[in-house]
Amino acid sequence: MRAHRLEGATVTVADIEGRVLVHDLGPDLRKGTVLEAAHLERVRGFGEVHVVELEPGDLHEDLAARRLAAALSAPNLEAQPPVQSQARLIAKRRGLVRVRADLVDAINAVGFVSLFTLMDGQAVAEGEEVAGCKVTPVAVPSHLIDDTERIAREQGPVIELLPFRPLRTFVVATERLKPKARDLFRAAVTAKLGWYGAELLAVREVARTSDAVAAAYREAEETNAELILFAGASAIDPLDPAYAELTRAGGLLLQLGAPMHPGSMLWLARLNHAAVVGVASCAGFGRSSSLDLLLPFVFAYGRADAKDLLRLGHGGLIESGAGRRFPPYS
């Protein structure tokens, strides 16, 4: 790639044709434009114009971006054509974004290549942007894109979008709720589970007794529930029937407590093939909490593993940090 400084007043067609503009000459003649004879009069209207001449093996920024996006794309992601040199990956459906940060770092270290993504573990809706990519100059040596494609091919996928599964979900609450609170709880449960496409089997309000909780677990198993959401069990009371009856039913307690706030009293278990997720109270469904960070993993993988919960400590200060990515300048 060779750079040329042109004097606009004396420029000729031979000086510009096939060369790439490296700065804007107005809103309709932007950097990255491959100049043609038709642009001659426009170029002559400027005192000094900078262009680059592509040499064998060089790639224009748009072609480079297309190749980058194609290499990074995966099922459920759509590579968009470049706009002002940037290509984006768009979610084709709702799902959980998984990003290999080490591979993002490796690609960005190639040189002149930029890849930028959402945070790993983020839930997205259809049509949301998941990642973008570009090269910094208006053209780059093709071997840089070859290197990026090799990383994605041999070590990837770099980015994935895991679709949510329509899990058969059974909800148990062991709190005594007043009518208004009951309505709010059911509305929150229906809205959150509906967003993931869950099949809501039942919402059962039962007494916090061994017999009542055991009956709820039996009904969940008999209806072939894949996810049991349990509201109202105390994560710090080992005698709570939620745990004792789980064990009697053949279940396994996996994790008590979550490295997050609010919602640190979250707990996880497994009952045969069903995942069990517990929150301390029904109110845990009505606000953003640890549950909202865990559910995307549950509906993407169809399970609730302790490792998925524990990894959420990074970013788990929900109350102070939710929705804020910039310093509090004020």
C-alpha positions in Angstrom: 0.0 0.0 0.0 1.5 3.3 -1.1 0.4 6.7 0.1 0.1 9.7 -2.3 -0.4 13.4 -1.5 -2.3 15.1 -4.4 -2.7 18.8 -5.2 -6.4 19.1 -6.0 -6.0 21.9 -8.6 -3.7 19.9 -10.8 -4.9 16.3 -10.2 -5.6 14.1 -13.2 -7.7 11.0 -13.7 -4.6 8.9 -13.6 -3.8 10.3 -10.2 -7.0 9.2 -8.6 -8.6 6.3 -10.5 -8.6 3.1 -8.5 -7.0 4.8 -5.5 -8.6 5.0 -2.1 -9.5 8.2 -0.3 -8.2 8.3 3.3 -10.3 11.3 4.5 -13.7 12.7 3.9 -14.4 15.2 1.1 -17.9 15.9 2.3 -20.8 13.8 3.5 -21.2 12.0 0.1 -17.5 11.3 -0.5 -16.2 9.5 2.5 -12.9 8.0 3.5 -12.6 4.5 2.0 -14.1 5.5 -1.3 -12.4 4.0 -4.3 -12.1 7.0 -6.6 -13.2 7.0 -10.2 -12.9 9.5 -13.1 -16.4 10.8 -12.2 -14.9 12.1 -8.9 -12.3 14.3 -10.6 -14.1 17.6 -10.4 -14.9 17.1 -6.7 -11.3 16.3 -5.9 -10.1 19.4 -7.8 -12.2 21.5 -5.5 -9.8 20.7 -2.6 -6.3 22.0 -2.0 -4.7 18.8 -0.8 -6.0 15.3 -1.0 -4.5 12.1 0.4 -5.1 8.7 -1.2 -3.5 5.3 -1.1 -2.7 2.9 -3.9 -3.4 -0.7 -3.3 -0.6 -3.1 -4.1 -0.9 -6.9 -4.8 -2.0 -8.7 -1.7 -3.8 -5.6 -0.2 -7.4 -5.7 0.8 -9.8 -2.8 0.8 -11.4 -2.1 4.3 -14.8 -3.2 3.2 -13.6 -6.5 1.8 -11.6 -7.1 4.9 -14.6 -6.4 7.1 -16.7 -8.8 5.1 -14.2 -11.5 5.5 -13.8 -10.8 9.2 -17.5 -10.9 9.8 -17.9 -14.2 7.8 -15.1 -15.8 9.8 -16.6 -14.7 13.1 -20.2 -15.6 12.3 -21.9 -18.6 13.8 -25.3 -20.2 13.9 -28.0 -17.8 15.0 -25.8 -14.8 14.0 -26.1 -12.8 10.8 -23.2 -11.0 9.3 -24.2 -7.6 8.1 -22.5 -5.8 5.1 -20.0 -3.1 6.2 -21.2 0.4 6.8 -18.4 3.0 6.9 -15.9 0.1 7.1 -17.6 -1.7 10.1 -19.4 -5.0 9.7 -21.8 -6.1 12.5 -23.0 -9.5 13.7 -26.7 -9.4 14.5 -28.7 -11.9 16.6 -31.2 -13.8 14.5 -33.1 -14.9 17.6 -33.2 -14.5 21.4 -30.4 -16.2 23.1 -27.3 -16.2 25.3 -24.1 -14.6 24.0 -20.9 -16.5 24.7 -17.6 -14.8 24.0 -14.1 -16.3 24.2 -12.2 -13.3 25.6 -8.8 -14.9 24.9 -9.6 -15.2 21.2 -10.9 -11.7 21.0 -7.6 -10.6 22.5 -5.6 -12.8 20.0 -7.5 -11.3 17.1 -7.1 -7.7 18.2 -3.3 -8.4 18.6 -3.0 -9.4 14.9 -2.5 -5.8 14.0 -4.9 -3.2 12.4 -7.8 -5.5 13.1 -10.5 -4.5 15.6 -13.1 -6.9 17.1 -15.6 -5.6 19.7 -18.3 -7.6 21.3 -21.0 -7.6 24.0 -20.1 -9.0 27.4 -19.9 -12.8 27.7 -23.1 -14.2 29.3 -25.4 -11.4 28.1 -29.0 -12.3 27.0 -30.1 -10.6 23.8 -33.2 -10.2 21.7 -33.6 -10.8 18.0 -32.1 -8.0 16.0 -29.6 -6.8 18.6 -26.0 -6.2 17.7 -23.7 -8.8 19.2 -20.3 -7.8 17.8 -18.6 -5.6 15.3 -15.4 -5.8 13.4 -13.2 -3.6 11.1 -9.7 -2.8 10.1 -8.2 0.6 11.1 -6.6 1.7 7.8 -8.5 1.9 4.5 -6.6 -1.2 3.3 -4.5 -3.9 5.0 -2.2 -6.7 3.8 -4.4 -9.8 3.2 -2.2 -12.0 5.5 -3.6 -10.2 8.5 -7.1 -11.3 7.6 -5.8 -14.8 6.8 -4.3 -14.9 10.4 -7.7 -13.8 11.9 -9.6 -16.4 9.9 -7.1 -19.1 11.0 -7.7 -18.2 14.7 -11.4 -18.3 14.3 -11.3 -21.6 12.3 -8.8 -23.5 14.4 -9.6 -22.2 17.9 -13.1 -20.9 17.7 -15.9 -20.3 17.8 -15.0 -16.8 19.0 -18.6 -15.8 19.5 -21.7 -17.9 19.9 -25.4 -17.2 20.3 -27.1 -20.1 22.1 -30.9 -20.1 21.6 -33.1 -20.5 24.6 -34.9 -23.8 25.1 -38.6 -23.8 25.9 -38.2 -25.5 29.2 -41.2 -27.1 30.9 -41.2 -25.0 34.1 -43.0 -25.6 37.4 -43.1 -22.8 40.0 -43.4 -23.4 43.8 -43.9 -20.7 46.4 -43.9 -21.3 50.1 -44.7 -17.8 51.2 -48.1 -16.6 52.3 -49.0 -13.8 49.8 -51.7 -11.2 50.1 -53.9 -10.9 46.9 -52.0 -7.9 45.5 -48.6 -9.5 46.1 -49.8 -12.8 44.6 -50.9 -11.0 41.5 -47.6 -9.2 41.2 -45.7 -12.4 41.7 -47.6 -14.3 39.1 -47.3 -11.5 36.6 -43.5 -11.3 37.1 -43.2 -15.1 36.8 -45.2 -15.1 33.6 -43.4 -12.2 32.0 -39.9 -13.5 32.8 -40.5 -17.1 31.8 -42.5 -16.0 28.8 -39.5 -14.0 27.5 -37.4 -17.2 27.4 -40.2 -19.1 25.7 -40.8 -21.4 28.7 -43.8 -23.6 28.9 -45.3 -22.7 32.3 -46.8 -25.9 33.8 -48.2 -24.5 37.1 -47.6 -22.0 39.8 -48.2 -23.7 43.2 -48.5 -21.8 46.5 -48.0 -24.3 49.3 -47.4 -24.3 53.0 -43.8 -24.5 54.2 -44.3 -28.0 55.6 -42.6 -31.3 54.7 -45.8 -32.8 53.3 -46.8 -29.8 51.2 -43.3 -29.4 49.7 -42.9 -33.1 49.0 -46.2 -33.0 47.2 -45.1 -30.1 45.1 -41.9 -31.9 44.1 -43.9 -35.0 43.2 -46.2 -33.0 41.0 -43.3 -31.3 39.2 -41.8 -34.8 38.5 -45.1 -36.2 37.3 -45.6 -33.3 34.9 -42.1 -33.9 33.5 -40.8 -30.5 34.5 -37.4 -29.6 33.2 -37.0 -26.5 35.5 -38.4 -26.0 39.0 -38.4 -22.5 40.3 -38.7 -22.5 44.1 -39.6 -19.2 45.9 -39.5 -18.8 49.7 -37.0 -21.3 50.9 -34.4 -20.0 53.3 -30.9 -20.4 52.0 -29.4 -20.2 55.5 -31.8 -22.7 57.2 -30.6 -26.3 56.6 -33.9 -27.6 58.1 -36.0 -25.8 55.5 -38.2 -28.5 53.9 -37.2 -27.4 50.5 -33.8 -29.2 51.0 -34.9 -32.1 53.1 -37.7 -33.1 50.8 -35.5 -32.6 47.8 -33.0 -35.1 49.1 -35.8 -37.6 50.0 -37.1 -37.3 46.4 -33.7 -38.3 45.1 -32.5 -34.7 44.4 -29.1 -33.2 44.9 -28.3 -29.8 46.4 -25.6 -28.2 44.3 -25.0 -24.6 45.6 -26.2 -22.5 48.4 -25.7 -18.8 47.9 -24.6 -16.7 45.0 -21.7 -14.2 44.7 -24.1 -11.4 43.7 -26.2 -8.6 45.2 -29.1 -8.4 45.3 -30.0 -12.0 45.3 -27.1 -13.6 47.2 -29.6 -16.2 48.7 -30.0 -17.9 45.4 -29.6 -21.7 45.5 -29.3 -24.5 43.0 -30.2 -28.2 43.0 -31.1 -31.0 40.6 -34.0 -33.3 40.9 -33.5 -36.2 38.5 -33.5 -34.6 35.0 -34.9 -31.2 36.3 -32.9 -28.2 37.3 -34.0 -26.5 40.5 -33.4 -22.8 41.1 -34.4 -21.3 44.4 -34.8 -17.7 45.5 -35.3 -16.4 49.1 -38.7 -14.8 48.4 -41.3 -14.3 45.8 -40.1 -10.7 45.6 -37.0 -12.0 44.0 -39.0 -12.3 40.7 -40.1 -8.7 40.7 -36.8 -6.9 40.4 -33.4 -7.3 38.7 -31.3 -9.7 40.8 -29.0 -12.7 40.6 -31.9 -14.7 39.1 -31.9 -12.6 36.0 -28.2 -13.2 35.4 -28.6 -16.9 35.9 -31.8 -17.7 34.0 -30.2 -17.0 30.5 -27.7 -19.8 31.3 -30.4 -22.1 32.5 -32.6 -21.6 29.4 -29.6 -21.8 27.0 -28.1 -25.0 28.4 -31.1 -26.6 30.1 -29.3 -27.0 33.4 -28.3 -25.0 36.5 -24.7 -25.8 37.4 -22.8 -24.3 40.3 -20.0 -23.2 37.9 -22.4 -21.1 35.9 -23.6 -19.4 39.1 -20.2 -18.9 40.6 -18.7 -17.3 37.4 -21.3 -14.5 37.7 -19.5 -12.9 40.7 -17.5 -10.9 38.1 -20.2 -8.3 37.4 -22.3 -9.5 40.3 -22.6 -6.1 42.0 -26.0 -5.7 40.3 -27.4 -2.9 42.4 -24.6 -0.5 41.8 -23.5 -1.5 38.3 -26.6 -2.6 36.4 -26.9 -0.8 33.1 -23.9 1.5 33.8 -20.7 1.1 31.7 -19.3 4.6 32.0 -17.6 6.4 35.0 -20.0 8.4 37.2 -18.6 11.7 36.0 -21.1 13.8 37.8 
